[in-house]
């Protein structure tokens, strides 16, 4: 399913325990593998980057154009 720029973020930062944070996948409703035991700022940054990457990957663009070889 394509993702549009105004769609809500797929990933966000959530606290786990007293001091640790994780990146949370809102569609699967579970933590992202290997993203636990982060500081709050690290989890927030990782969540933003993952959401941006997901949005780019799922955007309704012409894939053939995106992967076309660069012109010399």
N, C-alpha and C positions, 0 to 999 in steps of 0.2 A: 504494500500500500504506500503510495507516495506521501512524502512529508512536505508540508508547505511552511514558509517562513514564520507564519503566525501560529503554528501548532505548538502546544505546550512542550516543554523539554521532556525528553524520554528519561533522562538521568538526573538525579539530584543527590545532595549530600544529606546523610542522616546520622545521628549519633547512635553509637552502640556502646553500651557500658557507660562508664563515668567520663573517660577522657578520649576514647577512640571514636573515630567516624568511619563511615564507609560510603561508597558510591552505590546508590540504589536504582535499580531498573524499575521504572514505574509501570511498564507494560507486563513484565513477568512477576512483579511484586516480590522481588528477591534481590539480595545484594549482588553486585557484579563480581564475578570470580576474581580473587586476588586483590580486591580493593578495600580490604578491611584494615583496621589498625592504622588509620591515617589521622593526621591532625585536621582540624576543621577547615583550615584554608587549603590544604592539599586536596581534601575530598571535594570541596567546592570547585576548585580549578579543574580537577579531573572530570567532574560531572559536566561542567560547561564545555570542555573540549570534546567529551564523548557525545554530548547532545549536538554540538555543531557538526561533528563528523557524521553522525547518524543522519542529520537533516540533509547534509550534502549528498550522502550516499543514496538517500531515498527521494531526492528531489526529482520532479518530473522534467528531466532534461534529456536531450538526445544523446544516448550513451555512445553511439558511433562517433559523434562529433567530439565528445569528451576524450575518447581514446584514439583519435586520429593522430597520425604522426605529425610532428611539427614541420612546418615548411622551412627550408634553408634560407 
